[in-house]
Amino acid sequence: MPPLTGTAQPIPLGEGYAVRAPGIQGEATLQRPHTDASRAGRTDEGTAALDEAFVSTNVTEIRQIEVRVRPTAGPPPVEPIRSVDAQEMLELQVPDLGPETGQAVLACDESGVLTWHLPEAGPAPAETGARGTGPTRRFLIPSTPISAPTPAPGESRSLIGAVGRKLLKVLVYPVTDPILGVISDSFSERWESRNRPYGLRNMSPDDFRLKGAGALQAADWSRLATGRALLMVHGTFSTAHGAFAALPDATFQELHTRYGGRVLAFNHFTLAHDPRQNVEWLLSHLPNDVRLEVDIVCHSRGGLVARTLAEQPSVFGLDTSRVKVRRVVFVGVPNQGTSLADPEHMVKMLDRLTSALNLFPTGLVTEVLEAIITAVKLIGHGALKGLEGLASMRPDGQFLKELNVGQPAGVEYYGIAADYEPRADGLKALVAGKVADTVIDRVFQQVANDLVVPEPGVYSRNGSGAFPIPRDRLLRLPAAEGVMHTAMFGHPQTGVRLAEWLTA
C-alpha cells in the first residue's frame, strides 16, 4: 500500500489515480473491481442489490481505492483539508474521462456508512495530480477514522461490507443515456415514466408486497365506491409494494377486512413532479361517474400528496370534490418540510437513505437504490429543476408555503413520528456515524429527527388549520426505540395504532 505521509503532495496510486491527504497518515491502494466469478464467496465487495442497481441505471464501477487511516498523536504535520462542516478530508484524484462521461464516488467508511461524492467544481490541473497524467477530477472524502464495533448477532453487514477500512468505489456513467437521452431537467420525468409509472392498484393480503400486481380494472371502481376505502400513498424514492412491505401480515389482513377489501394504493412520481401534479394525475384518472370516500395511510413525502387531496387548497386550482378524505395517518411526513430537501443538503439526504437501506433493508432495496442513483446523477449535472418532487419538501419552498394555509373541514389527522439516535452497540449504531450524526444534527439545528424528517415537523403547527395534531392522535417513537425514517412500518406500535385509528 502506498503510504500517506501527511504531506500536501498527491500520492500516486497508479493509472492516473492519486490521493492528496495533508495532515493524514495511513495507506491507500488502487484495486480493480472483482468480476462476478472472482467475487463469489466474498463478503466485502458489494451485494446483489447494489450491483443490480448499478446495472439498471447504466452505472459501472471501474476502480476501488482501499484507504486505511491511522490516528496520530499530536498536531498534524500539515493542516488537513477541511469541509464546511469542519470534517477532515482527503482528496481523491481520478482521470477525467471527458464531458460525455459522468463520474461519482460511493464511499464506505470503517463502520459501513455509505456516502455519495460528486466532483469538485473544475478539474485539477495536470501538474497537481499523479506525474505524467492528464486532467483529473477531484473528490473530497471524509478521512476521520471511525472505530467499527463487531456486528451484534443478527445484524447484517453493509452493502459494500468494508467494515474496518474505507473503501471508495469510483463510478462512471454516460451523460447521454442510450435509452433516456441526455441528463437534463427532464431526465427524471423520462426515468420515472419508464421505471416508476403512475398507477392505481388494489392492495390485498396476498399481493400487497408484489410489484405489478392488483392493477385496477373498470369493475373495481364500483366496488371501491360502495363504502369508505383505504388509500395508501408511498414516499420519496419508493413504490406502493415497497413502502408498506414491512407491515405485519396480521395488521394488513385486519385493515383489509375492516374496509371490506376496499384497499388501494397510488403509485406516483416522487422526483420529477410535486404533490399538486401527483393529485392532478389521480383526479384525471378517476372515472367521471365515480365518487370516493377514503381514509389514507401515507409515508414521508406521500403525506404532502394526501394533504393536497384532503385540504383542497384553492391556490392549486384542483377540483377534488369527487374524493372525500375522512382520516389521514401521517407516518414520518415532513409537514413542516425537511432541510435535507434544500439543494445544499440533498446529497446528505441521499447518504442517510442509502445507509439506512444498508442496515435496515426494508422494502425493496434495489428499487430504492435505483431512484437514489438517478437523483445523484441529476444533482451531479445541476439538473435540480428535474427534482421538483424533492424540492416540494423544502421548509421555505413555494409548495409548502401554499399548502400550509389550508383549512380542511371534516378531516381527522393522526401522526406517527420518530426520534432516531444511534444505539450504543452493534453495527447499526453507526448508521449515521459519530461525525455524520453531528453533521445531521447541525442541519436540523439540533431538533429531534428520524434522520430525514424533523420529529415535531410531523405534527406541530405549520400554518394549516389542521395542525397541531392532538396528543391523543399521536404515536411518538422515542430515541430509545432506535427507529429511523425507513423502518417505521416495521415497528410493532405502528401496526397497533393503525388498527386503533382506522376503520370503515
LUMGU-436525 format. One record per residue (C-alpha): x, y, z; residue number from 1. Coordinates in Angstrom, 3 decimals. Example, Ala and Ser with C-alpha at 12.3 -4.5 7.8 and 13.67 -1.06 7.14 Angstrom:
2
         xx         yy         zz   num
     12.300     -4.500      7.800     1
     13.670     -1.060      7.140     2
***
This chain:
504
         xx         yy         zz   num
      0.000      0.000      0.000     1
      1.455      3.428     -0.913     2
      1.922      5.332      2.352     3
      0.086      8.533      3.228     4
      2.757     10.556      4.995     5
      0.775     13.656      5.912     6
      2.335     15.931      3.283     7
      0.370     18.182      0.942     8
      1.670     16.399     -2.168     9
     -0.518     13.906     -4.113    10
      0.456     10.272     -3.583    11
      0.281      8.418     -6.942    12
     -1.647      5.142     -6.843    13
     -1.099      4.248    -10.499    14
     -3.156      4.568    -13.708    15
     -3.648      8.298    -13.148    16
     -5.214      7.950     -9.685    17
     -3.793      9.788     -6.677    18
     -4.661     10.700     -3.092    19
     -3.792     14.027     -1.508    20
     -4.145     13.850      2.260    21
     -2.311     16.657      4.074    22
     -2.033     16.014      7.799    23
     -3.234     12.406      7.420    24
     -1.180      9.248      7.797    25
     -2.040      5.765      6.598    26
     -2.065      3.776      3.359    27
     -4.058      3.703      0.112    28
     -4.281      1.036     -2.598    29
     -5.818      1.084     -6.073    30
     -7.797     -2.052     -6.938    31
     -9.830     -3.306     -9.864    32
    -13.394     -4.385     -9.053    33
    -13.829     -8.122     -8.828    34
    -15.695     -9.926    -11.563    35
    -18.788    -11.952    -10.729    36
    -16.698    -15.112    -10.737    37
    -13.920    -13.791     -8.508    38
    -16.444    -12.173     -6.172    39
    -18.098    -15.495     -5.347    40
    -17.816    -16.244     -1.678    41
    -16.578    -12.734     -0.787    42
    -18.486    -10.538      1.650    43
    -16.687     -7.240      1.107    44
    -17.246     -6.229     -2.493    45
    -20.948     -5.455     -2.597    46
    -24.309     -7.157     -2.612    47
    -26.630     -8.192     -5.406    48
    -28.909     -5.230     -4.589    49
    -26.174     -2.676     -5.205    50
    -24.844     -4.474     -8.280    51
    -28.334     -4.739     -9.774    52
    -28.991     -1.053     -9.129    53
    -25.753     -0.127    -10.920    54
    -26.654     -2.251    -13.943    55
    -30.220     -0.956    -14.202    56
    -29.088      2.691    -14.003    57
    -26.259      2.213    -16.515    58
    -23.538      2.812    -13.909    59
    -20.208      0.987    -13.999    60
    -17.740      0.599    -11.165    61
    -14.258      0.956    -12.701    62
    -11.913      1.117     -9.693    63
    -11.816      0.737     -5.931    64
     -9.466      2.539     -3.582    65
     -8.897      0.991     -0.190    66
     -7.768      3.503      2.434    67
     -6.549      2.842      5.948    68
     -6.212      5.940      8.115    69
     -4.109      5.768     11.277    70
     -4.938      8.059     14.196    71
     -1.826     10.037     15.114    72
     -0.829     11.687     18.364    73
     -0.122     15.383     18.482    74
     -0.793     18.065     15.873    75
     -0.716     17.010     12.207    76
      2.442     17.885     10.253    77
      0.362     19.862      7.737    78
     -3.052     21.438      8.201    79
     -5.666     18.952      6.872    80
     -8.226     19.746      4.201    81
    -11.496     20.567      5.944    82
    -15.074     20.594      4.723    83
    -17.616     23.310      5.516    84
    -18.684     21.036      8.404    85
    -15.083     21.087      9.737    86
    -14.504     17.400      8.954    87
    -11.031     16.342      7.943    88
    -10.999     15.306      4.296    89
     -8.741     13.589      1.819    90
     -8.745     14.441     -1.869    91
     -9.132     11.604     -4.356    92
     -7.919     12.466     -7.845    93
     -9.191     10.349    -10.749    94
     -8.646     10.612    -14.515    95
    -11.093     12.961    -16.229    96
    -12.795     10.793    -18.838    97
    -14.256     13.695    -20.775    98
    -17.536     15.614    -20.943    99
    -19.583     12.640    -22.127   100
    -18.793     10.539    -19.043   101
    -20.229     11.316    -15.627   102
    -18.290     10.311    -12.528   103
    -19.141      9.818     -8.857   104
    -17.680      8.076     -5.830   105
    -19.585      5.901     -3.379   106
    -17.587      5.720     -0.149   107
    -17.976      3.227      2.669   108
    -16.322      4.179      5.954   109
    -14.953      1.841      8.613   110
    -18.400      1.337     10.152   111
    -20.225      0.560      6.925   112
    -21.810      4.021      6.488   113
    -22.237      4.952      2.809   114
    -21.818      8.450      1.365   115
    -22.094      9.810     -2.180   116
    -19.477     12.206     -3.536   117
    -19.617     14.361     -6.665   118
    -16.659     16.006     -8.410   119
    -15.440     19.309     -7.025   120
    -16.007     22.250     -9.336   121
    -13.392     22.416    -12.064   122
    -10.784     19.813    -12.915   123
     -7.471     19.797    -11.060   124
     -4.520     20.978    -13.169   125
     -2.491     18.068    -14.507   126
      0.613     19.101    -12.610   127
     -1.093     18.678     -9.240   128
     -2.009     15.039     -9.848   129
     -0.012     11.917    -10.445   130
      3.039     12.607    -12.584   131
      2.548     12.043    -16.291   132
     -1.272     12.043    -16.213   133
     -3.784     14.285    -17.927   134
     -6.584     16.351    -16.402   135
     -8.212     14.921    -13.306   136
    -11.422     15.232    -11.352   137
    -11.266     15.696     -7.612   138
    -13.452     14.252     -4.878   139
    -13.311     15.186     -1.189   140
    -13.871     12.209      1.120   141
    -14.126     12.310      4.958   142
    -10.905     10.902      6.405   143
    -11.624     10.786     10.130   144
    -11.025      7.195     11.313   145
    -14.090      5.644     12.941   146
    -13.971      2.696     15.312   147
    -16.143     -0.113     13.980   148
    -17.659     -2.465     16.555   149
    -18.243     -6.136     15.900   150
    -21.766     -6.574     14.460   151
    -24.282     -7.766     17.022   152
    -25.954    -11.148     16.396   153
    -28.426    -10.926     13.537   154
    -27.102     -7.628     12.184   155
    -26.243     -7.537      8.511   156
    -23.039     -6.213      7.041   157
    -23.093     -3.210      4.771   158
    -23.910     -3.117      1.078   159
    -20.188     -2.812      0.447   160
    -19.145     -4.620      3.608   161
    -15.852     -2.775      4.072   162
    -16.110     -2.825      7.839   163
    -12.853     -1.698      9.464   164
    -11.497      0.180      6.446   165
    -12.520      2.842      3.973   166
    -13.436      1.649      0.510   167
    -14.064      4.127     -2.310   168
    -15.946      2.928     -5.382   169
    -15.210      5.006     -8.493   170
    -18.336      5.000    -10.670   171
    -18.895      6.159    -14.252   172
    -21.966      6.509    -16.452   173
    -22.819      8.032    -19.847   174
    -24.082     11.602    -19.709   175
    -26.326     10.625    -22.616   176
    -28.211      7.510    -21.584   177
    -28.758      5.170    -24.563   178
    -32.461      4.858    -23.734   179
    -33.435      8.013    -21.840   180
    -31.188     10.551    -23.558   181
    -29.062     13.307    -22.078   182
    -29.128     14.014    -18.325   183
    -31.092     17.258    -18.070   184
    -34.049     18.736    -16.207   185
    -36.443     16.346    -17.995   186
    -34.339     13.228    -17.324   187
    -36.123     12.304    -14.076   188
    -39.526     12.514    -15.736   189
    -38.330     10.207    -18.522   190
    -36.805      7.832    -15.961   191
    -39.928      7.669    -13.815   192
    -42.185      7.235    -16.843   193
    -40.179      4.179    -17.804   194
    -39.398      2.741    -14.348   195
    -41.954      4.154    -11.863   196
    -45.069      4.985    -13.874   197
    -48.197      6.443    -12.353   198
    -50.886      3.980    -11.442   199
    -53.641      2.962     -9.071   200
    -53.722     -0.620     -7.793   201
    -55.615     -2.904     -5.457   202
    -53.798     -4.000     -2.296   203
    -54.725     -7.384     -0.868   204
    -53.132     -9.611      1.805   205
    -51.881    -11.898     -0.970   206
    -50.198     -9.313     -3.173   207
    -49.540     -6.031     -1.344   208
    -45.776     -6.693     -1.468   209
    -45.751     -7.716     -5.137   210
    -44.704     -5.453     -7.984   211
    -47.150     -5.245    -10.862   212
    -49.997     -6.934     -9.019   213
    -53.515     -5.662     -8.454   214
    -53.960     -3.263    -11.377   215
    -57.385     -1.634    -11.101   216
    -59.969     -2.809    -13.629   217
    -63.130     -0.980    -14.679   218
    -65.264     -3.159    -12.385   219
    -63.132     -2.261     -9.365   220
    -64.304      1.341     -9.281   221
    -67.905      0.410     -8.491   222
    -66.695     -1.839     -5.654   223
    -64.408      0.868     -4.229   224
    -67.281      3.348     -4.209   225
    -69.635      1.116     -2.147   226
    -68.114      2.259      1.164   227
    -65.161      4.032      2.622   228
    -61.868      2.828      1.111   229
    -58.318      2.843      2.437   230
    -55.807      4.619      0.198   231
    -52.088      4.012      0.716   232
    -49.582      6.606     -0.551   233
    -45.841      5.894     -0.623   234
    -42.982      8.338     -0.110   235
    -39.882      9.538     -1.937   236
    -37.866      7.013     -4.000   237
    -40.376      4.298     -3.118   238
    -43.322      2.368     -4.539   239
    -46.581      1.079     -3.102   240
    -45.365     -2.506     -2.927   241
    -42.064     -1.473     -1.303   242
    -43.135      1.279      1.100   243
    -45.603     -0.839      3.084   244
    -43.859     -4.197      2.815   245
    -42.801     -4.146      6.478   246
    -46.397     -4.047      7.729   247
    -47.153     -7.319      9.531   248
    -49.425     -9.696      7.653   249
    -51.908     -9.687     10.520   250
    -52.158     -5.882     10.507   251
    -52.746     -5.689      6.777   252
    -55.277     -8.518      6.904   253
    -57.199     -6.743      9.675   254
    -57.315     -3.456      7.747   255
    -58.309     -5.235      4.549   256
    -61.188     -6.917      6.387   257
    -62.349     -3.712      8.068   258
    -62.564     -1.889      4.749   259
    -64.358     -4.776      3.050   260
    -61.431     -5.348      0.702   261
    -61.565     -1.752     -0.493   262
    -57.823     -1.058     -0.170   263
    -55.946      0.635     -2.988   264
    -52.586      2.354     -3.461   265
    -51.346      5.258     -5.554   266
    -48.035      4.898     -7.388   267
    -46.759      8.312     -8.406   268
    -43.696     10.290     -9.460   269
    -41.638     11.471     -6.471   270
    -38.660     13.043     -8.277   271
    -39.994     14.959    -11.268   272
    -43.447     16.060    -10.064   273
    -44.630     17.880     -6.963   274
    -47.676     16.681     -4.961   275
    -50.029     19.025     -6.824   276
    -49.079     17.316    -10.093   277
    -49.455     13.914     -8.418   278
    -53.019     14.724     -7.312   279
    -53.830     16.235    -10.693   280
    -52.946     12.884    -12.311   281
    -55.006     10.974     -9.742   282
    -58.097     13.095    -10.297   283
    -57.788     12.901    -14.065   284
    -57.798      9.094    -13.910   285
    -60.935      8.715    -11.813   286
    -63.901      7.628    -13.924   287
    -66.314     10.525    -14.358   288
    -69.149      8.779    -12.523   289
    -67.063      7.686     -9.501   290
    -67.066      9.363     -6.124   291
    -64.816      8.020     -3.384   292
    -64.678      8.383      0.373   293
    -61.249      7.421      1.702   294
    -59.000      7.173      4.704   295
    -55.305      7.469      3.905   296
    -52.111      5.915      5.267   297
    -49.074      7.750      3.929   298
    -45.322      7.780      4.407   299
    -42.826     10.624      4.101   300
    -43.484     12.897      1.107   301
    -46.636     10.880      0.376   302
    -48.242     12.798      3.230   303
    -47.984     16.008      1.221   304
    -49.861     14.252     -1.584   305
    -52.534     13.219      0.920   306
    -52.844     16.750      2.275   307
    -53.129     18.227     -1.220   308
    -56.078     15.898     -1.767   309
    -57.619     16.449      1.686   310
    -57.155     20.184      2.222   311
    -58.089     21.271     -1.301   312
    -56.014     24.460     -1.291   313
    -57.720     26.813     -3.735   314
    -54.380     28.179     -4.871   315
    -53.695     24.828     -6.581   316
    -56.855     25.079     -8.685   317
    -57.809     21.414     -8.256   318
    -61.363     20.099     -8.161   319
    -61.210     17.383     -5.505   320
    -64.968     17.252     -4.919   321
    -65.199     13.618     -6.090   322
    -62.798     12.397     -3.390   323
    -63.796     12.931      0.229   324
    -60.976     12.346      2.726   325
    -62.061     11.433      6.272   326
    -58.881     10.371      8.114   327
    -55.161     10.574      7.350   328
    -52.359      8.816      9.230   329
    -49.033     10.589      8.624   330
    -46.008      8.328      9.125   331
    -42.749     10.282      9.123   332
    -44.288     13.044      6.974   333
    -42.426     16.376      6.535   334
    -45.449     18.586      7.142   335
    -43.071     21.409      8.034   336
    -40.620     20.262      5.381   337
    -37.118     18.902      5.810   338
    -33.908     20.878      5.499   339
    -32.409     17.919      3.659   340
    -34.543     18.935      0.657   341
    -32.579     22.187      0.331   342
    -30.193     21.961     -2.652   343
    -27.090     22.256     -0.455   344
    -28.219     19.312      1.690   345
    -29.792     16.943     -0.872   346
    -26.732     14.708     -1.101   347
    -26.817     14.308      2.697   348
    -30.405     13.067      2.359   349
    -29.268     10.513     -0.214   350
    -26.452      9.467      2.152   351
    -28.878      8.950      5.040   352
    -31.301      6.918      2.961   353
    -28.566      4.806      1.367   354
    -27.048      3.950      4.742   355
    -30.478      3.288      6.223   356
    -31.219      0.865      3.390   357
    -27.857     -0.682      4.039   358
    -28.525     -1.636      7.643   359
    -32.330     -1.613      7.745   360
    -33.249     -3.211      4.414   361
    -36.995     -2.596      4.464   362
    -38.980     -2.757      1.256   363
    -37.191     -3.477     -1.993   364
    -33.617     -2.261     -1.647   365
    -32.666     -2.349     -5.329   366
    -35.687     -0.273     -6.357   367
    -34.917      2.499     -3.896   368
    -31.219      2.469     -4.786   369
    -32.114      2.916     -8.459   370
    -34.053      6.088     -7.639   371
    -31.284      7.382     -5.368   372
    -28.640      6.822     -8.068   373
    -30.847      8.674    -10.570   374
    -31.058     11.615     -8.160   375
    -27.255     11.554     -7.716   376
    -26.857     11.882    -11.487   377
    -29.273     14.805    -11.669   378
    -27.606     16.674     -8.801   379
    -24.175     16.000    -10.301   380
    -25.237     17.631    -13.557   381
    -27.064     20.586    -11.994   382
    -30.483     19.383    -13.181   383
    -32.249     20.461     -9.990   384
    -35.382     21.501    -11.872   385
    -35.816     17.799    -12.534   386
    -36.181     17.231     -8.776   387
    -39.338     19.241     -8.137   388
    -40.691     16.295     -6.153   389
    -37.841     16.621     -3.653   390
    -37.988     20.425     -3.691   391
    -41.628     20.267     -2.559   392
    -40.299     19.276      0.890   393
    -38.190     22.432      1.337   394
    -39.288     24.225      4.528   395
    -39.123     27.636      2.838   396
    -40.235     26.415     -0.588   397
    -43.189     27.732     -2.521   398
    -45.117     24.458     -2.397   399
    -45.249     24.220      1.394   400
    -45.992     27.931      1.723   401
    -49.076     27.421     -0.425   402
    -50.088     24.138      1.176   403
    -49.787     25.305      4.772   404
    -52.601     27.839      4.582   405
    -55.412     25.304      4.222   406
    -58.437     24.992      6.486   407
    -59.734     21.454      5.895   408
    -63.206     20.570      7.095   409
    -64.265     17.157      8.328   410
    -60.806     15.569      8.189   411
    -59.108     13.893     11.161   412
    -55.320     13.814     11.191   413
    -53.163     11.292     13.066   414
    -49.394     11.132     13.248   415
    -46.515      8.717     13.850   416
    -43.104     10.332     14.348   417
    -39.699      9.068     15.456   418
    -36.588     10.489     17.061   419
    -33.608      8.418     15.950   420
    -30.320      8.308     17.836   421
    -27.574      5.735     17.215   422
    -27.597      2.896     19.709   423
    -24.505      2.165     21.736   424
    -23.947     -1.371     20.456   425
    -23.511     -3.140     17.162   426
    -23.035     -2.076     13.550   427
    -26.459     -0.426     13.370   428
    -25.259      2.093     15.934   429
    -23.109      3.679     13.280   430
    -25.656      4.134     10.528   431
    -25.128      7.869     10.962   432
    -21.627      7.629     12.405   433
    -20.479      9.844     15.253   434
    -19.204     12.542     12.919   435
    -22.038     12.258     10.398   436
    -24.699     12.263     13.107   437
    -23.299     15.538     14.412   438
    -23.459     16.979     10.899   439
    -27.101     15.948     10.506   440
    -27.955     17.433     13.910   441
    -26.485     20.727     12.706   442
    -28.586     20.554      9.537   443
    -31.695     20.125     11.703   444
    -30.450     22.752     14.190   445
    -30.374     20.159     16.991   446
    -34.097     19.332     16.582   447
    -35.012     15.660     17.137   448
    -35.308     13.852     13.814   449
    -35.637     10.406     12.227   450
    -32.549     11.080     10.037   451
    -34.713     12.555      7.264   452
    -37.665     14.400      8.821   453
    -37.746     16.570     11.987   454
    -39.798     14.684     14.582   455
    -42.006     17.636     15.617   456
    -42.483     18.570     11.964   457
    -44.860     15.635     11.566   458
    -47.455     17.020     13.978   459
    -46.654     20.606     15.096   460
    -48.113     23.907     13.910   461
    -47.289     24.781     10.333   462
    -49.924     27.340      9.321   463
    -52.643     24.894      8.291   464
    -55.795     24.922     10.386   465
    -55.490     21.131     10.812   466
    -52.334     21.422     12.925   467
    -51.105     20.766     15.543   468
    -52.334     17.182     15.681   469
    -53.830     16.449     19.135   470
    -51.736     14.325     21.506   471
    -54.313     11.559     21.652   472
    -53.874     11.082     17.903   473
    -50.085     10.756     18.045   474
    -47.539      7.993     18.380   475
    -44.098      9.403     19.127   476
    -41.353      6.786     18.982   477
    -38.543      7.865     21.333   478
    -34.820      7.658     20.637   479
    -34.554      4.569     22.848   480
    -36.605      2.634     20.270   481
    -33.913      3.124     17.600   482
    -36.429      3.609     14.748   483
    -35.418      5.631     11.718   484
    -37.360      7.056      8.799   485
    -37.239      3.940      6.628   486
    -38.156      1.440      9.358   487
    -41.337      2.897     10.852   488
    -43.847      0.427      9.402   489
    -41.894     -2.444     10.914   490
    -42.287     -1.151     14.484   491
    -44.970     -3.105     16.400   492
    -46.656      0.017     17.749   493
    -47.231      1.333     14.239   494
    -49.436     -1.646     13.460   495
    -51.227     -1.306     16.802   496
    -52.065      2.348     16.187   497
    -53.181      1.811     12.600   498
    -55.603     -0.823     13.844   499
    -56.771      1.540     16.600   500
    -57.300      4.583     14.384   501
    -58.580      3.135     11.116   502
    -61.951      1.584     10.497   503
    -64.521      1.982      7.787   504
***
